[in-house]
């Protein structure tokens, strides 16, 4: 487990204060969007338990169904019903991956099937 960069630590504290009244599943740092999912470091996950969703572990979300900008943050709403806050993007390329995904989302995409066969 690697600690977030100082910039991410400050943004994480600010995000937690900013979204105190909203039902957030978790906060994500060092995010990159790939294959219609977000990959990043998880923080303050509501279902954190020993070895699962602990702060600083890398996770991949389920398919992203919608994206909303709220202030300087992006909210990701996923197929599993989760709401993630993007605190910071992976460098390089994380912010560009979101821009590319927003284009894909506007054009429409096929959800990942629950089972392949």
Backbone as a ProteinNet text record, in pm:
[ID]
protein_1_A
[PRIMARY]
XXXXXXXXXXXXXXXXXXXXXXXXXXXXXXXXXXXXXXXXXXXXXXXXXXXXXXXXXXXXXXXXXXXXXXXXXXXXXXXXXXXXXXXXXXXXXXXXXXXXXXXXXXXXXXXXXXXXX
[TERTIARY]
85.3	0	89.5	62.8	145.3	62.1	119.1	42.7	20.1	-90	-114.2	-11.1	11.8	100	40.7	123.7	78.6	-38.3	-31.1	-141.1	-269.6	-260.4	-378.6	-431.2	-341.3	-384.2	-466.4	-420.7	-492.5	-626.9	-628.4	-754.6	-849.7	-796.4	-880.5	-949.5	-876.2	-935.1	-1040.9	-1011.8	-1108	-1233.2	-1215.5	-1329.4	-1419.5	-1359	-1438.6	-1522.6	-1467	-1540.7	-1650	-1618.8	-1711.1	-1833.2	-1812.9	-1921.6	-1975.9	-1971.7	-2015.7	-2163.9	-2247.7	-2391.7	-2438.2	-2345	-2381.1	-2338.3	-2418.3	-2385.9	-2277.5	-2155.1	-2039.7	-1992.7	-1967.3	-1916.1	-1769.7	-1690.3	-1547.1	-1488.7	-1368.6	-1292.1	-1177.2	-1146	-1041.2	-931.5	-806.8	-693.3	-618.4	-536.7	-455.4	-542.3	-652.7	-753.2	-718.8	-746.3	-742.1	-865.7	-932.4	-1050.7	-1004.2	-1038.9	-1002	-1112.2	-1147.5	-1252.4	-1381.2	-1420.2	-1544.7	-1548.9	-1433.3	-1422.8	-1316.6	-1322	-1217.6	-1122.2	-993.6	-890.6	-814.8	-801	-730.4	-712.7	-660.4	-639.2	-764.6	-815.8	-940	-911.3	-1001	-991.6	-1132	-1144.9	-1270	-1388.4	-1364.2	-1471.8	-1570.3	-1699.9	-1801	-1806.1	-1754.6	-1753.7	-1612.6	-1527.4	-1389.7	-1388.8	-1307.9	-1286.9	-1143.3	-1099.1	-960.6	-931.5	-839.3	-798.6	-885.9	-993.4	-1084.7	-1122.2	-1095.4	-1127	-1057.4	-945.3	-871.6	-809.6	-792.5	-732.2	-598.4	-582.1	-456.3	-444.8	-542.9	-538.2	-594.2	-542.8	-589.5	-718.2	-816.1	-941.7	-979.9	-1069.4	-1133.4	-1282.8	-1348.7	-1492.8	-1567.3	-1696.1	-1780.1	-1798.2	-1866.8	-1886.5	-1944.7	-1893.1	-1942.2	-2064.1	-2175.8	-2297.9	-2318.3	-2270.4	-2281.8	-2171.1	-2142.9	-2037.6	-2094.8	-2073.2	-2123.2	-2009.6	-1992.7	-1894.4	-1964.9	-1902.9	-1956.2	-1842.2	-1845	-1733.9	-1610.8	-1500.8	-1377.8	-1360.1	-1464.3	-1458.8	-1548.3	-1516.3	-1599.5	-1659.4	-1790.1	-1860.4	-1886.1	-1853.9	-1876.5	-1985.9	-2090.4	-2199.1	-2186.8	-2180.8	-2147.6	-2265.1	-2243.9	-2345.8	-2385.9	-2295	-2326.2	-2401.4	-2428.2	-2499.4	-2408.1	-2279	-2183.1	-2165.7	-2120.9	-2087.4	-1946	-1854	-1714.5	-1680.2	-1595.6	-1546	-1402.9	-1375.1	-1237.4	-1170.2	-1069.9	-993.4	-875.4	-806.7	-693.4	-679.7	-614.7	-594	-451.6	-436.2	-303.8	-227.8	-98.3	-16.7	87.9	104.9	27.9	-91.2	-183.9	-291	-423.4	-432.4	-557.5	-670.4	-641.8	-744.9	-787.8	-692.2	-724.1	-811.2	-789.9	-872.4	-1017.5	-1040	-1177.4	-1238.7	-1163.7	-1215.6	-1252.6	-1168.1	-1196.2	-1320.9	-1331.6	-1447.4	-1576.4	-1573.6	-1693.9	-1742	-1649.2	-1685.8	-1749.6	-1689.3	-1745.1	-1883.5	-1898.2	-2026.7	-2134.6	-2099.8	-2198.4	-2239.4	-2149.2	-2179.9	-2253.3	-2247.3	-2309.6	-2210.9	-2224.3	-2138.3	-2217.3	-2165.3	-2228.1	-2168.5	-2253.5	-2206.7	-2131.8	-2038.9	-1968.9	-2069.9	-2079.2	-2175.4	-2135.4	-2233	-2204.8	-2131.8	-2163.3	-2096.3	-2063.6	-1951.8	-1913.5	-1970.4	-1996.7	-2055.5	-2134.5
-117.2	0	123	214.7	333.1	454.1	546.3	662.9	759.6	836.1	933	1045	1107.8	1223.2	1334.8	1429	1540.1	1615.4	1639.8	1707.3	1628.1	1495.3	1409.7	1408.7	1411.2	1414.8	1539.6	1654	1779.9	1779.1	1729.9	1723	1622.2	1512.7	1412.2	1472	1543.9	1607.9	1709.5	1786.5	1887	1819.3	1710.9	1639.6	1580.7	1523.6	1466.5	1574.6	1691.4	1803.3	1852.5	1859.3	1910.3	1819.5	1688	1592.1	1530.6	1603.2	1549.6	1510.5	1575.2	1548	1460	1403.8	1320.8	1176.4	1081.6	939	896.7	898.9	864.7	723.6	640.4	505.4	511.5	590.7	603.1	718.8	756.8	859.4	789.2	834	770.2	870.9	828.3	909.4	834.5	909	852.3	773.3	833.4	765	770	657.8	645.7	567.1	610.1	540.3	445.8	319.6	220.2	116	78.7	-22	11.8	139.6	189.8	175	159.8	148.8	247.1	279.8	362.6	271.9	300.8	229.4	334.1	311.8	408.4	356	443.8	410.6	450.4	359.8	382.7	441.5	527.9	589.3	603.1	569.9	586.6	513.2	391.2	311.7	272.1	281.9	252.8	104.4	17.4	-126.1	-178.6	-92.7	-134.6	-238.7	-339.8	-441.4	-489.3	-569	-617.2	-685.6	-629.2	-686.5	-650.2	-575.6	-542.9	-395	-323.2	-180.5	-94.9	-140.1	-60.4	60.9	167.5	290.1	261	317.9	306.3	187.7	95.7	-18.5	20.2	-42.1	-15.9	-94.7	-28.1	-95.5	-63.1	-145.2	-121.5	-119.6	-13.5	-2.6	-89	-105.3	-165.6	-61.8	-98.5	-6.5	126.1	233.3	366.9	395	431.4	461.3	610.3	692.6	836.6	908.5	1028.8	1112.4	1251.9	1309.3	1443.6	1524.8	1646.4	1734.4	1811.8	1815.2	1886.7	1969.6	2100	2186	2144.2	2123.5	2081.1	1929.3	1857.2	1711.1	1647.3	1523.1	1442.3	1328.1	1305.7	1194.2	1087.1	963.7	850.5	762.8	737.6	650	520.9	408.2	281.4	184.4	76.6	-26.8	-91.2	-95.1	-158.2	-63.6	59.6	156.4	240.3	232.3	308.6	450.2	538.1	675	703.1	724.9	751.8	896.6	956.2	1091.5	1080.1	1139.4	1145.9	1263	1231	1331.9	1379.8	1285.4	1321.1	1218.5	1261	1174.8	1121.6	1005.2	947.5	1038.8	1053.8	1134.3	1044.3	1050.2	1126.4	1045.3	1113	1048.4	1027.7	1044.3	1017.4	1111.2	1239.8	1338.1	1318	1286.4	1261.3	1136.5	1037.4	916.4	948.3	1043.8	1085.1	1156.2	1245.9	1316.5	1217.9	1118.7	1017.3	936.8	899	822.6	902.2	1031.9	1115	1113.8	1110.1	1100.6	964.5	858.3	722.8	715.5	771.7	769.4	841.8	954.9	1029.8	955.9	873.3	795.1	665.7	622.9	498.6	383.6	290.2	172.6	55.9	-63.4	-184	-215.4	-238.4	-272.9	-406.1	-420.7	-547.5	-650.8	-766.3	-868.1	-923.7	-967.1	-1025.2	-1157.8	-1231	-1357.3	-1359	-1421.2	-1427.9	-1549.2	-1657.2	-1777.1	-1853.9
0	0	0	-93	-101.6	-61.2	17.8	61.3	-54.4	-50.5	-157.5	-152.1	-266	-270.8	-185.8	-145.2	-60.2	-124.1	-256.7	-327.1	-311.3	-331	-318.3	-175.5	-76.6	63.9	92.2	43.2	64.8	-6.6	-132.5	-207.8	-144.5	-91	-26.2	95.9	178.6	296.8	255	150.6	102.3	45.7	-27.5	-86.6	21.3	124.3	232.8	300.5	316.8	376.8	281.4	152	50.2	34.4	42.9	18.8	146.5	256	384.8	384.7	304.1	304.3	188.7	112	-2.6	23.3	-20.4	-0.5	-99.7	-55.6	-137.7	-99.9	-199	-173.5	-132.5	-206.9	-176.9	-256.1	-217.6	-286.4	-358	-480.3	-559.7	-594	-581.1	-623.2	-733.2	-808	-916.3	-1013.8	-1056	-1137.6	-1285.9	-1350.7	-1495.8	-1536.4	-1642.4	-1692.5	-1803	-1788.9	-1889.2	-1898.5	-2021.2	-2045.3	-1971.3	-1973.9	-1913.2	-1761.6	-1697.5	-1552.4	-1503.7	-1376.4	-1315.6	-1240.2	-1253.8	-1179.9	-1100	-970.4	-886.5	-745.4	-661.9	-521	-443.5	-363.2	-289.9	-151.1	-107	25.4	83.1	211.2	287.2	225	178.8	119	228.5	199.9	301.9	337.6	249.4	276.6	304.5	355.6	384.8	496.2	476	578.7	564.3	656.4	653.7	520.5	445.8	318.7	200.7	221.5	112	119.5	14	1.8	107.3	159.7	258	191.3	268.1	216	149	30.8	-40.7	-133.3	-131.7	-222	-359.1	-461.4	-598	-622.4	-681.8	-716.9	-860.2	-911.5	-1040.7	-1014.1	-1057.3	-1035	-1136.8	-1113.6	-1216.9	-1328	-1435.3	-1547.9	-1500.9	-1555.3	-1524.1	-1611.1	-1549	-1623	-1644.8	-1551.8	-1571	-1494.6	-1542.2	-1485.6	-1467.6	-1350.1	-1320.3	-1259.1	-1307.7	-1244.9	-1133.9	-1016.5	-900.8	-844.3	-870.4	-831.8	-909.2	-841.2	-908.9	-904.9	-867.8	-857.4	-962.2	-993.9	-1083	-1002.4	-1019.2	-955	-1060	-1025.2	-1113.5	-1054.2	-1130.4	-1088.3	-1167.6	-1097	-1160.9	-1167.5	-1242.6	-1261.1	-1129.1	-1033	-903.8	-810.2	-856	-773.4	-686	-708.3	-628.5	-683.4	-594.9	-632.8	-582.4	-676.8	-643.9	-676.2	-593.8	-619	-667.9	-785	-832.3	-762.1	-682.6	-608.7	-691.7	-757.2	-843.1	-954.6	-1062.3	-1177.9	-1181.7	-1241.6	-1264.1	-1360.1	-1336	-1425.1	-1488.3	-1616.4	-1714.3	-1765	-1825.5	-1898.9	-1831.1	-1701	-1632	-1671.5	-1674.1	-1712.1	-1857.7	-1944	-2084.4	-2099.2	-2012.1	-2018.9	-1985.6	-1894.5	-1863.6	-1983.1	-2045.5	-2164	-2273.9	-2295	-2396.2	-2357	-2230.2	-2185.6	-2200.8	-2171.6	-2186.8	-2331.9	-2426.5	-2568.3	-2595.3	-2543.9	-2560.3	-2497.5	-2377.9	-2307.3	-2387.3	-2447.4	-2524.7	-2652	-2706.2	-2825.9	-2792.9	-2666.9	-2623.3	-2628.6	-2536.7	-2533.8	-2476.8	-2500.7	-2447.7	-2312.4	-2214	-2080.3	-2083.8	-1991	-1975.1	-1925.1	-1991	-1944.8	-1809.6	-1730.4	-1599.3	-1614.9	-1722.5	-1751.5	-1900	-1933.9	-2074.8	-2145.2	-2077.3	-2140.2	-2037.9
[MASK]
+++++++++++++++++++++++++++++++++++++++++++++++++++++++++++++++++++++++++++++++++++++++++++++++++++++++++++++++++++++

